[in-house]
Amino acid sequence: MTLLYDPSGTHYVLKQHTDLLTKKKKKEKRKEKEKEKRKKEKRKEKEKEKKEKRKEKEKEKEKRKEKEKEKEKKEKKKEKKKKK
């Protein structure tokens, strides 16, 4: 075991202890990165869902418009028949 001078300058620290601290910090950083990744993935998923919902809404609107057009055509045909 070797002694290292603590960066704060107050006391000496065992090298083994500093190694454990650095490992702990690295582990924490890794966890943070993983959290960020998960957040990004969730955001992407939400965006995809929003896009899909928009597309579905647009399709529904188009269907409604088509139905309305069909109704108008039917009404026009009925009017023509009535005129005859």
C-alpha positions in Angstrom: 0.0 0.0 0.0 1.2 3.4 -0.9 0.3 6.7 0.6 -0.8 9.6 -1.6 -1.1 13.2 -0.7 -4.7 14.2 -0.7 -5.4 17.0 -3.3 -7.1 19.1 -0.6 -3.8 19.1 1.2 -5.1 18.1 4.6 -3.9 14.5 5.0 -2.4 11.5 3.3 -4.7 8.9 1.8 -4.1 5.3 0.9 -3.8 4.7 -2.8 -6.3 1.9 -2.5 -8.9 4.3 -1.2 -8.3 6.8 -4.0 -8.7 4.0 -6.6 -12.1 3.1 -5.0 -13.1 6.7 -5.2 -12.2 7.0 -8.9 -14.0 3.8 -9.6 -17.1 5.1 -7.9 -17.0 8.4 -9.8 -16.6 6.5 -13.1 -19.5 4.3 -12.2 -21.6 7.4 -11.4 -20.7 8.9 -14.7 -21.7 5.8 -16.5 -25.0 5.7 -14.7 -25.6 9.4 -15.7 -24.9 8.6 -19.3 -27.2 5.7 -19.3 -30.0 7.9 -17.8 -29.4 10.5 -20.5 -29.6 7.7 -23.1 -32.9 6.5 -21.7 -34.3 10.0 -21.7 -33.3 10.5 -25.3 -34.9 7.2 -26.3 -38.1 8.1 -24.5 -38.2 11.4 -26.2 -37.7 9.8 -29.6 -40.5 7.3 -28.8 -42.8 10.1 -27.8 -42.1 12.0 -31.0 -42.7 8.9 -33.1 -46.0 8.4 -31.3 -47.0 12.0 -31.9 -46.2 11.7 -35.6 -48.2 8.5 -35.8 -51.2 10.2 -34.1 -50.9 13.2 -36.5 -50.9 10.8 -39.5 -53.9 9.0 -38.1 -55.8 12.2 -37.6 -55.0 13.4 -41.1 -56.2 10.1 -42.5 -59.4 10.4 -40.5 -59.9 14.0 -41.8 -59.4 12.7 -45.4 -61.9 10.0 -44.8 -64.5 12.5 -43.5 -63.9 14.7 -46.5 -64.4 11.8 -48.8 -67.6 10.8 -47.0 -68.9 14.4 -47.2 -68.1 14.5 -51.0 -70.0 11.2 -51.5 -73.0 12.6 -49.5 -73.0 15.7 -51.7 -72.9 13.6 -54.8 -75.8 11.5 -53.6 -77.8 14.6 -52.7 -77.1 16.1 -56.2 -78.3 12.8 -57.8 -81.5 12.9 -55.6 -82.1 16.5 -56.6 -81.7 15.7 -60.3 -84.1 12.8 -59.9 -86.6 15.1 -58.2 -86.4 17.6 -61.0 -87.1 15.0 -63.6 
